[in-house]
Amino acid sequence: MTEQEPWKACLNLAEIEAAGAAAMAPGPRAYYAGGAADEVSMRDNRASFERWRIVPRMFVPNTPRDASVEVLGRRWPQPFAIAPMALQRNGHPDGEVAVARAAAARGLTYCLSTCASAGFDEIAATGAPRWFQLYLLSDRARSQALIEEAEATGHEALILTIDTPVTGLRERDIRDGYGLPKGVEYCLIRREGSQRGTSVLDDAIQPTYSWDDLAWVLSVTRMPVLVKGILHPEDARRAVEMGAAGIVVSNHGGRQLDMAIAGLDALPAIAEAVGDRGVVLMDGGVRRGTDVLIALALGARAVLLGRPVLFALPLGGEPAVGHALDLLTKEIDRALVLSGIPDAREWRREHLVRAGELPGRGA
Ligand SMILES: Cc1cc2nc3c(=O)[nH]c(=O)nc-3n(C[C@H](O)[C@H](O)[C@H](O)COP(=O)(O)O)c2cc1C
């Protein structure tokens, strides 16, 4: 079994990441695994979860229990979706299509990246509930064309990522000589000329952003717009006041500004600033079911799952990705039982303490 189906031996997402990384060539592995500069923010994304502890309750009946949440009018069966991530064909020839199929089979939402190595129609054909992630391109007309195509192919929301006016300092990519593998290409921002590694992005993506850009995006789409990459509560407040439907609290997996605050650490203040004016999602370092629930307790409606999905790909495409998604789903269910908080929507700050901090009376 493990020869052809190595993912089956992986008991958790960390094991999937390790096995997937071992199965990849150094360049693409560096691209998936790497963070910016000293990778402090990337490591901190994990550490941020370990700074919290859950205070479980006993004698609580756990049937029925419910992991579902409502996000922008759709009931998500689990409180997570697939993060937008570039170039999934680096990991497997089926790339984005494999991931979207695995998501579709489970009713999970798939976020298609502007830097995808698959087209809108291919993702639409999987039937997955789908969102489109936009990087603003220097060429406004091309940005608008992407938005229109996303709408026409049934993408239900737009994630505008604003933390990437230039790519972060990805030293692993340079050290391990990452370049686009043969047969992998940017399908949505394809253009003549440079197709070398991440440089195509720096060529295509708008090199500076202002609030006017958000106003423009809001003015040209019917899709609800979530702004991804926000880490300051004032930025979150302004975005929802302008009409954004939500915020994705994220430091981009530690791949942009190293030393930036972890998404989980930024989350409580942002959730408070947004209030009921928008939906708040977070990502960065989510690897366990308990991570998902801690994020919910700190104000996220749901989270985005990142790298483990990418590292499942080289282990066997769609079924391996499905295994990763099922592992997280089962962990969430077990944690709902063991915590005595069997409804994902009921998780609150009061169910947590800081590691090292004693619960107060009545906690
Ligand atoms: C290889 C890779 C490519 C990514 N590409 C994109 C992208 O195209 N657009 C985007 O908004 N975020 C992108 N991200 C960031 C993810 O959406 C998400 O914020 C991050 O992966 C969360 O961190 P984690 O995977 O360590 O949990 C990418 C992340 C990785 C690892």
The ligand as a Tripos MOL2 file, in Angstrom:
@<TRIPOS>MOLECULE
LIG
   31    33     1     0     0
SMALL
NO_CHARGES

@<TRIPOS>ATOM
      1 C1          3.8630   28.0320   -2.5560 C.3       1 LIG1
      2 C2          2.8740   29.0700   -2.0890 C.ar      1 LIG1
      3 C3          2.2580   29.8780   -3.0170 C.ar      1 LIG1
      4 C4          1.3510   30.8520   -2.6210 C.ar      1 LIG1
      5 N1          0.7190   31.6010   -3.5660 N.ar      1 LIG1
      6 C5         -0.1910   32.5330   -3.1850 C.ar      1 LIG1
      7 C6         -0.9010   33.2800   -4.1520 C.ar      1 LIG1
      8 O1         -0.7420   33.0710   -5.3520 O.2       1 LIG1
      9 N2         -1.7860   34.2070   -3.7110 N.ar      1 LIG1
     10 C7         -2.0110   34.4450   -2.3750 C.ar      1 LIG1
     11 O2         -2.8190   35.3040   -2.0280 O.2       1 LIG1
     12 N3         -1.3590   33.7390   -1.4390 N.ar      1 LIG1
     13 C8         -0.4650   32.7810   -1.7970 C.ar      1 LIG1
     14 N4          0.1700   32.0440   -0.8480 N.ar      1 LIG1
     15 C9         -0.1540   32.2560    0.5760 C.3       1 LIG1
     16 C10        -1.3060   31.3630    1.0340 C.3       1 LIG1
     17 O3         -2.5330   31.7950    0.4970 O.3       1 LIG1
     18 C11        -1.4410   31.3830    2.5790 C.3       1 LIG1
     19 O4         -1.5410   32.7120    3.0120 O.3       1 LIG1
     20 C12        -0.2500   30.7060    3.2530 C.3       1 LIG1
     21 O5          0.1440   29.5670    2.5310 O.3       1 LIG1
     22 C13        -0.6010   30.3120    4.6970 C.3       1 LIG1
     23 O6          0.5180   29.7610    5.3460 O.3       1 LIG1
     24 P1          0.6920   28.1670    5.5660 P.3       1 LIG1
     25 O7          0.5770   27.5370    4.2170 O.co2     1 LIG1
     26 O8          2.0690   27.9830    6.1140 O.co2     1 LIG1
     27 O9         -0.3740   27.7350    6.5030 O.co2     1 LIG1
     28 C14         1.0720   31.0460   -1.2410 C.ar      1 LIG1
     29 C15         1.6970   30.2200   -0.3010 C.ar      1 LIG1
     30 C16         2.5740   29.2340   -0.7080 C.ar      1 LIG1
     31 C17         3.1970   28.3340    0.3320 C.3       1 LIG1
@<TRIPOS>BOND
     1     1     2 1
     2     2     3 ar
     3     2    30 ar
     4     3     4 ar
     5     4     5 ar
     6     4    28 ar
     7     5     6 ar
     8     6     7 ar
     9     6    13 1
    10     7     8 2
    11     7     9 ar
    12     9    10 ar
    13    10    11 2
    14    10    12 ar
    15    12    13 ar
    16    13    14 ar
    17    14    15 1
    18    14    28 ar
    19    15    16 1
    20    16    17 1
    21    16    18 1
    22    18    19 1
    23    18    20 1
    24    20    21 1
    25    20    22 1
    26    22    23 1
    27    23    24 1
    28    24    25 2
    29    24    26 1
    30    24    27 1
    31    28    29 ar
    32    29    30 ar
    33    30    31 1
@<TRIPOS>SUBSTRUCTURE
     1 LIG1         1 GROUP 0 **** ****
